């Protein structure tokens, strides 16, 4: 800059005004060039960097951004593209995250009790998202149903597992639903409440699919009854009502002392009257019991109790699982006391009439019975 000013001064001194003007123009042009280069190198570069910085998403913005980058339908995405891989990951995510813990139980009682323990333990495992269920014992149960549930393992429950007890036999115990699903627990309880498995009823029904041999025997018995009724009766649209009358062990001194009860015969005939009122005269009662000789004798004397003459058939000389399968094939159910009656009604569906008094008032058994927890919704309770 100093050199240029000296040249300009020299030109003026010699009187060459024209030369001075030329030098001024050159100087001005040179300065403009310098300013343009400085602007381009400094200000414009900083501006572009600022723009790039503003366009970069912050960590908070990244959430969900990859999903918005997808173009077209799923079939148009290349397998190597991020969108395709992300969609595959999303599809592979499990709906319910299971954990490494397990629940186990050693089955107790007869078929009806074992069914409650199995179904309720499976319900608890689903409720708390335990990964495995181990069922110990239950030969009668396994002789009856197919059990194709991969989550369930039949075997011995390890003895070192923590024991959890509940004395609430026929009621829902809320304390059993709040365990860490990473733990391994052995449950000691009757679990006789539908509320334990109410969210997995479809799974329970699938697990309680009768084995082919059991169901074939049941269908053979029912078909024989149908053939007989076609020969001897003029019914057109027959309603089959399964009747289960529990006696036997419920009359033992030990169980009577604990408060167990049997339904009086008057209840059975009253329930049969109601079924005939609801479904008309074209009805056949299929009667099962663990004391068929007593029931047959009682029915032969029914005239002094009921004014109706009922068409009925007794199930004799069948194992309990075949009787249960026959009852499950009926349209409606009359149940008395106990868990076998309960499952016969649940498997059959339809209208169910149940004896209300499952235990003697004031007994230990009655104290552990909650009507809402034990009786299935919409069942008819009768005195």
RODO-2510 file (C-alpha; in nm, 4 decimals, decimal comma):
residues 383
     n   res          X          Y          Z
     1     x     0,0000     0,0000     0,0000
     2     x     0,2877     0,2388     0,0821
     3     x     0,4468     0,1838    -0,2605
     4     x     0,1247     0,2647    -0,4433
     5     x     0,0817     0,5904    -0,2522
     6     x     0,4372     0,6957    -0,3374
     7     x     0,3802     0,6251    -0,7049
     8     x     0,0644     0,8306    -0,7038
     9     x     0,2446     1,1195    -0,5330
    10     x     0,5251     1,1007    -0,7828
    11     x     0,2887     1,1157    -1,0718
    12     x     0,1209     1,4262    -0,9345
    13     x     0,4539     1,5925    -0,8761
    14     x     0,5587     1,5490    -1,2388
    15     x     0,2246     1,6846    -1,3553
    16     x     0,1053     1,3649    -1,5144
    17     x    -0,2541     1,3816    -1,3995
    18     x    -0,3599     1,1218    -1,6565
    19     x    -0,1140     0,8706    -1,5243
    20     x    -0,2352     0,9395    -1,1716
    21     x    -0,5902     0,8526    -1,2687
    22     x    -0,4765     0,5247    -1,4228
    23     x    -0,2861     0,4338    -1,1092
    24     x    -0,5912     0,5145    -0,8936
    25     x    -0,8101     0,2864    -1,1019
    26     x    -0,5586     0,0067    -1,0780
    27     x    -0,5304     0,0581    -0,7052
    28     x    -0,9070     0,0529    -0,6546
    29     x    -0,9437    -0,2621    -0,8627
    30     x    -0,6646    -0,4312    -0,6720
    31     x    -0,8292    -0,3445    -0,3406
    32     x    -1,1659    -0,4801    -0,4581
    33     x    -1,0022    -0,8063    -0,5585
    34     x    -0,8409    -0,8355    -0,2158
    35     x    -1,1747    -0,7715    -0,0425
    36     x    -1,3522    -1,0347    -0,2553
    37     x    -1,0870    -1,2963    -0,1776
    38     x    -1,1041    -1,2156     0,1941
    39     x    -1,4857    -1,2405     0,1935
    40     x    -1,4829    -1,5720     0,0090
    41     x    -1,2166    -1,7294     0,2282
    42     x    -1,3456    -1,6113     0,5641
    43     x    -1,7074    -1,4974     0,5813
    44     x    -1,8580    -1,7309     0,3218
    45     x    -1,6720    -2,0358     0,4594
    46     x    -1,7901    -1,9594     0,8118
    47     x    -2,1459    -1,9169     0,6860
    48     x    -2,1436    -2,2566     0,5121
    49     x    -2,0059    -2,4249     0,8211
    50     x    -2,2798    -2,2646     1,0236
    51     x    -2,5428    -2,3888     0,7780
    52     x    -2,4045    -2,7431     0,7908
    53     x    -2,4014    -2,7364     1,1687
    54     x    -2,7642    -2,6210     1,1798
    55     x    -2,8779    -2,9001     0,9457
    56     x    -2,7217    -3,1787     1,1534
    57     x    -2,9785    -3,3464     1,3832
    58     x    -2,9055    -3,3359     1,7505
    59     x    -2,9052    -3,6639     1,9488
    60     x    -3,2644    -3,5947     2,0531
    61     x    -3,3681    -3,5636     1,6868
    62     x    -3,2319    -3,9048     1,5929
    63     x    -3,5188    -4,0928     1,7603
    64     x    -3,7462    -4,2235     1,4850
    65     x    -3,5567    -4,0395     1,2067
    66     x    -3,4470    -4,3601     1,0358
    67     x    -3,8054    -4,4722     0,9925
    68     x    -3,8879    -4,1467     0,8112
    69     x    -3,6121    -4,2044     0,5560
    70     x    -3,7881    -4,5068     0,4048
    71     x    -3,9227    -4,4624     0,0532
    72     x    -4,1862    -4,6694    -0,1223
    73     x    -4,3327    -4,9985    -0,0024
    74     x    -4,1527    -5,2636     0,1923
    75     x    -4,1075    -5,4710    -0,1231
    76     x    -3,9183    -5,1823    -0,2894
    77     x    -3,6536    -5,1653    -0,0188
    78     x    -3,3194    -5,3199    -0,0915
    79     x    -3,2097    -5,5869     0,1552
    80     x    -2,8858    -5,3971     0,2082
    81     x    -3,0620    -5,0700     0,2876
    82     x    -3,0877    -4,9475     0,6498
    83     x    -3,4649    -4,9216     0,6172
    84     x    -3,4989    -5,2874     0,5244
    85     x    -3,2776    -5,4052     0,8068
    86     x    -3,4599    -5,1848     1,0567
    87     x    -3,7995    -5,3196     0,9500
    88     x    -3,6719    -5,6750     0,9949
    89     x    -3,5499    -5,5918     1,3464
    90     x    -3,8824    -5,4349     1,4393
    91     x    -4,0735    -5,7411     1,3168
    92     x    -3,8557    -5,9755     1,5193
    93     x    -3,9226    -5,8008     1,8502
    94     x    -4,1339    -6,0165     2,0899
    95     x    -4,4692    -5,8785     2,1966
    96     x    -4,4081    -5,9705     2,5600
    97     x    -4,0542    -5,9799     2,6875
    98     x    -3,9951    -6,2972     2,8853
    99     x    -3,7295    -6,3298     3,1503
   100     x    -3,5115    -6,6125     3,2669
   101     x    -3,7098    -6,7091     3,5767
   102     x    -3,9354    -7,0106     3,6256
   103     x    -4,2387    -7,1228     3,8241
   104     x    -4,2846    -7,4809     3,9382
   105     x    -4,5511    -7,6818     4,1176
   106     x    -4,5991    -8,0358     4,2384
   107     x    -4,9557    -8,1300     4,1490
   108     x    -5,1850    -8,2432     4,4276
   109     x    -5,5299    -8,3963     4,4420
   110     x    -5,7351    -8,5579     4,1684
   111     x    -5,7982    -8,4592     3,8082
   112     x    -6,0055    -8,1444     3,8750
   113     x    -5,7578    -8,0059     4,1301
   114     x    -5,4640    -8,0828     3,9021
   115     x    -5,6309    -7,8955     3,6163
   116     x    -5,6705    -7,5858     3,8335
   117     x    -5,3063    -7,5994     3,9469
   118     x    -5,1805    -7,6395     3,5910
   119     x    -5,3986    -7,3646     3,4408
   120     x    -5,3431    -7,1199     3,7265
   121     x    -4,9655    -7,1651     3,7317
   122     x    -4,9565    -7,1047     3,3571
   123     x    -5,1673    -6,7932     3,4116
   124     x    -4,9335    -6,6637     3,6827
   125     x    -4,6318    -6,7234     3,4587
   126     x    -4,7985    -6,5276     3,1783
   127     x    -4,9082    -6,2513     3,4137
   128     x    -4,5562    -6,1944     3,5516
   129     x    -4,3747    -6,2944     3,2280
   130     x    -4,1844    -6,5912     3,3636
   131     x    -4,0088    -6,7829     3,0890
   132     x    -4,0623    -7,1425     3,2026
   133     x    -4,3180    -7,3540     3,3863
   134     x    -4,2283    -7,6886     3,5425
   135     x    -4,5046    -7,9332     3,6377
   136     x    -4,4144    -8,2201     3,8684
   137     x    -4,6404    -8,5234     3,8858
   138     x    -4,9877    -8,5266     3,7350
   139     x    -4,9883    -8,8658     3,5646
   140     x    -5,3686    -8,8553     3,5451
   141     x    -5,3497    -8,5138     3,3847
   142     x    -5,0995    -8,6267     3,1216
   143     x    -5,3052    -8,9373     3,0495
   144     x    -5,5988    -8,7126     2,9654
   145     x    -5,4700    -8,4180     2,7617
   146     x    -5,2249    -8,3699     2,4746
   147     x    -5,0186    -8,0795     2,6173
   148     x    -4,8285    -7,9307     2,3252
   149     x    -4,7211    -7,6114     2,5047
   150     x    -4,3488    -7,5464     2,4551
   151     x    -4,3393    -7,3258     2,7621
   152     x    -4,4343    -7,6133     2,9922
   153     x    -4,1955    -7,8848     3,1061
   154     x    -4,3101    -8,1948     3,2927
   155     x    -4,0455    -8,3048     3,5374
   156     x    -3,9150    -8,2659     3,8891
   157     x    -3,9073    -7,9188     4,0389
   158     x    -3,5529    -7,8564     4,1758
   159     x    -3,5587    -7,8810     4,5562
   160     x    -3,3430    -7,5706     4,6075
   161     x    -3,6025    -7,3379     4,4544
   162     x    -3,7650    -7,0902     4,6918
   163     x    -4,1011    -7,2137     4,8265
   164     x    -4,4048    -6,9832     4,8109
   165     x    -4,7185    -7,0941     4,9971
   166     x    -5,0812    -6,9872     4,9881
   167     x    -5,3645    -7,1272     5,2008
   168     x    -5,6340    -6,9601     4,9926
   169     x    -5,7744    -7,2655     4,8178
   170     x    -6,0813    -7,1423     4,6282
   171     x    -6,0040    -6,7746     4,6059
   172     x    -5,7668    -6,5489     4,4155
   173     x    -5,4496    -6,4645     4,6101
   174     x    -5,3172    -6,1290     4,4915
   175     x    -4,9828    -6,1794     4,6714
   176     x    -4,8909    -6,4522     4,4226
   177     x    -4,8813    -6,2019     4,1357
   178     x    -4,5920    -5,9804     4,2520
   179     x    -4,2712    -6,1795     4,2192
   180     x    -3,9443    -6,1026     4,0418
   181     x    -3,9567    -6,2861     3,7111
   182     x    -3,5838    -6,3590     3,7261
   183     x    -3,6350    -6,5857     4,0272
   184     x    -3,7114    -6,9580     4,0448
   185     x    -4,0122    -7,0356     4,2643
   186     x    -4,1939    -7,3483     4,3794
   187     x    -4,5615    -7,2709     4,4393
   188     x    -4,7479    -7,4700     4,7051
   189     x    -5,1158    -7,3822     4,6677
   190     x    -5,4458    -7,5177     4,5329
   191     x    -5,4999    -7,2178     4,3010
   192     x    -5,8688    -7,3037     4,2456
   193     x    -5,9782    -6,9751     4,0878
   194     x    -6,0497    -6,8865     3,7265
   195     x    -5,9043    -6,5396     3,7849
   196     x    -5,5494    -6,6750     3,7690
   197     x    -5,5879    -6,7738     3,4043
   198     x    -5,8621    -6,5386     3,2803
   199     x    -5,6210    -6,3644     3,0400
   200     x    -5,5035    -6,6893     2,8753
   201     x    -5,8278    -6,8861     2,8460
   202     x    -5,7646    -6,9711     2,4812
   203     x    -5,4254    -7,1177     2,5755
   204     x    -5,5776    -7,3220     2,8578
   205     x    -5,8495    -7,4593     2,6298
   206     x    -5,5867    -7,5580     2,3749
   207     x    -5,3741    -7,7280     2,6416
   208     x    -5,6803    -7,9120     2,7693
   209     x    -5,7386    -8,0804     2,4355
   210     x    -5,8274    -8,4418     2,5066
   211     x    -5,6025    -8,7135     2,3780
   212     x    -5,7385    -8,8937     2,0750
   213     x    -5,7979    -9,2191     2,2615
   214     x    -5,9943    -9,0426     2,5372
   215     x    -6,2051    -8,8372     2,2966
   216     x    -6,2776    -9,1341     2,0695
   217     x    -6,4158    -9,3283     2,3673
   218     x    -6,6301    -9,0311     2,4681
   219     x    -6,7647    -8,9800     2,1171
   220     x    -6,8419    -9,3502     2,0883
   221     x    -7,0484    -9,3358     2,4089
   222     x    -7,2357    -9,0231     2,2989
   223     x    -7,3046    -9,1631     1,9527
   224     x    -7,4495    -9,4792     2,1094
   225     x    -7,6830    -9,2611     2,3153
   226     x    -7,7890    -9,0722     2,0024
   227     x    -7,8648    -9,3951     1,8163
   228     x    -8,0702    -9,5210     2,1086
   229     x    -8,2707    -9,1996     2,1349
   230     x    -8,3460    -9,2061     1,7618
   231     x    -8,4933    -9,5549     1,8013
   232     x    -8,6860    -9,5022     2,1241
   233     x    -8,7769    -9,1332     2,1117
   234     x    -8,9341    -8,8904     1,8691
   235     x    -8,6969    -8,6025     1,9467
   236     x    -8,5828    -8,3834     1,6588
   237     x    -8,3451    -8,1206     1,8026
   238     x    -8,2066    -8,2790     2,1164
   239     x    -8,0301    -8,0840     2,3912
   240     x    -7,7792    -8,2898     2,5865
   241     x    -7,7325    -8,1840     2,9478
   242     x    -7,4372    -8,3245     3,1388
   243     x    -7,5026    -8,3876     3,5083
   244     x    -7,2164    -8,4510     3,7479
   245     x    -7,3029    -8,5683     4,1001
   246     x    -7,0057    -8,5706     4,3391
   247     x    -7,0282    -8,8003     4,6402
   248     x    -6,7774    -9,0688     4,7415
   249     x    -6,4780    -8,9111     4,9182
   250     x    -6,6773    -8,5973     5,0061
   251     x    -6,8713    -8,8120     5,2552
   252     x    -6,5590    -8,9334     5,4356
   253     x    -6,5373    -8,8246     5,8030
   254     x    -6,2164    -8,6280     5,7430
   255     x    -6,3595    -8,4171     5,4607
   256     x    -6,6967    -8,3756     5,6324
   257     x    -6,5147    -8,2389     5,9360
   258     x    -6,3298    -7,9913     5,7142
   259     x    -6,6613    -7,8674     5,5741
   260     x    -6,6960    -8,0477     5,2412
   261     x    -7,0534    -8,1041     5,1250
   262     x    -7,2532    -8,3021     4,8712
   263     x    -7,5507    -8,1572     4,6889
   264     x    -7,8900    -8,2959     4,7938
   265     x    -8,0911    -8,4814     4,5328
   266     x    -8,3600    -8,2137     4,5561
   267     x    -8,1136    -7,9652     4,4025
   268     x    -8,0434    -8,1987     4,1092
   269     x    -8,4099    -8,2405     4,0222
   270     x    -8,4759    -7,8681     4,0627
   271     x    -8,1925    -7,7929     3,8193
   272     x    -8,3307    -8,0499     3,5749
   273     x    -8,6716    -7,8801     3,5954
   274     x    -8,5089    -7,5454     3,5064
   275     x    -8,3240    -7,6961     3,2101
   276     x    -8,6474    -7,8421     3,0728
   277     x    -8,8187    -7,5038     3,1105
   278     x    -8,5343    -7,3304     2,9225
   279     x    -8,4764    -7,5883     2,6451
   280     x    -8,8091    -7,7653     2,6180
   281     x    -8,8996    -8,1344     2,6310
   282     x    -8,6451    -8,2523     2,3696
   283     x    -8,3745    -8,3001     2,6272
   284     x    -8,1600    -8,5884     2,7524
   285     x    -7,9653    -8,5857     3,0799
   286     x    -7,6305    -8,7672     3,0801
   287     x    -7,5403    -8,8468     3,4386
   288     x    -7,1885    -8,9066     3,5730
   289     x    -7,0922    -8,9713     3,9328
   290     x    -6,8265    -9,1308     4,1497
   291     x    -7,1125    -9,3162     4,3205
   292     x    -7,3359    -9,4349     4,0352
   293     x    -7,5051    -9,7191     4,2360
   294     x    -7,6391    -9,4660     4,4875
   295     x    -7,7503    -9,2271     4,2114
   296     x    -7,9324    -9,5013     4,0180
   297     x    -8,1204    -9,6075     4,3282
   298     x    -8,2080    -9,2478     4,4141
   299     x    -8,3361    -9,1791     4,0634
   300     x    -8,5529    -9,4885     4,0681
   301     x    -8,7377    -9,3307     4,3620
   302     x    -8,7596    -8,9823     4,2132
   303     x    -9,1414    -8,9782     4,1853
   304     x    -9,1921    -8,8391     4,5349
   305     x    -8,9556    -8,5486     4,4644
   306     x    -9,0340    -8,4359     4,1086
   307     x    -9,3464    -8,4485     3,8954
   308     x    -9,1445    -8,4896     3,5757
   309     x    -9,0314    -8,8092     3,4130
   310     x    -8,6821    -8,7389     3,2781
   311     x    -8,5079    -8,9164     2,9918
   312     x    -8,1609    -8,9844     3,1326
   313     x    -7,8621    -9,2083     3,0778
   314     x    -7,6060    -9,3188     3,3375
   315     x    -7,2352    -9,3265     3,2579
   316     x    -7,0935    -9,6451     3,4092
   317     x    -6,7556    -9,8154     3,4246
   318     x    -6,5652    -9,5318     3,2631
   319     x    -6,2402    -9,3784     3,3897
   320     x    -6,2763    -9,0186     3,5146
   321     x    -6,1096    -8,8661     3,2086
   322     x    -6,3601    -9,0328     2,9722
   323     x    -6,6511    -8,9126     3,1880
   324     x    -6,5038    -8,5617     3,1730
   325     x    -6,4755    -8,5816     2,7936
   326     x    -6,8391    -8,6981     2,7652
   327     x    -6,9563    -8,4089     2,9837
   328     x    -6,7494    -8,1639     2,7762
   329     x    -6,9420    -8,2742     2,4650
   330     x    -7,2780    -8,1883     2,6202
   331     x    -7,4612    -7,8667     2,5379
   332     x    -7,5398    -7,7597     2,8962
   333     x    -7,4267    -7,8631     3,2458
   334     x    -7,5685    -7,9270     3,5914
   335     x    -7,2813    -7,9249     3,8431
   336     x    -7,2897    -8,0152     4,2102
   337     x    -6,9737    -7,9746     4,4208
   338     x    -6,6007    -7,9981     4,3631
   339     x    -6,3535    -7,9057     4,0932
   340     x    -6,4386    -8,1955     3,8584
   341     x    -6,7877    -8,0480     3,8163
   342     x    -6,6322    -7,7067     3,7631
   343     x    -6,4142    -7,8197     3,4727
   344     x    -6,6919    -8,0241     3,3150
   345     x    -6,9020    -7,7075     3,2996
   346     x    -6,6157    -7,4852     3,1800
   347     x    -6,5151    -7,7196     2,8990
   348     x    -6,8734    -7,7685     2,7816
   349     x    -6,9699    -7,4024     2,7854
   350     x    -7,3387    -7,3288     2,7425
   351     x    -7,5752    -7,2820     3,0342
   352     x    -7,4410    -7,3987     3,3705
   353     x    -7,6378    -7,4465     3,6908
   354     x    -7,4113    -7,4924     3,9936
   355     x    -7,4939    -7,5879     4,3520
   356     x    -7,4349    -7,2767     4,5592
   357     x    -7,3229    -7,4337     4,8869
   358     x    -6,9750    -7,5715     4,8235
   359     x    -6,8800    -7,5852     5,1923
   360     x    -7,0482    -7,5863     5,5315
   361     x    -7,0926    -7,2435     5,6890
   362     x    -6,8301    -7,1683     5,9537
   363     x    -6,5905    -7,4393     5,8353
   364     x    -6,2269    -7,3925     5,7345
   365     x    -6,3163    -7,4810     5,3760
   366     x    -6,5865    -7,2134     5,3644
   367     x    -6,3445    -6,9507     5,4972
   368     x    -6,1193    -7,0175     5,2003
   369     x    -6,4003    -6,9973     4,9434
   370     x    -6,4807    -6,6731     4,7639
   371     x    -6,7868    -6,7012     4,5404
   372     x    -6,6678    -6,4433     4,2870
   373     x    -6,3245    -6,6029     4,2614
   374     x    -6,4450    -6,9619     4,2330
   375     x    -6,7694    -6,9564     4,0339
   376     x    -6,7321    -6,8593     3,6721
   377     x    -6,9218    -6,5450     3,5602
   378     x    -7,2796    -6,5947     3,4360
   379     x    -7,3177    -6,9371     3,5936
   380     x    -7,6506    -6,9884     3,7691
   381     x    -7,6120    -7,0570     4,1418
   382     x    -7,8962    -7,2591     4,2909
   383     x    -7,9799    -7,3551     4,6485
***
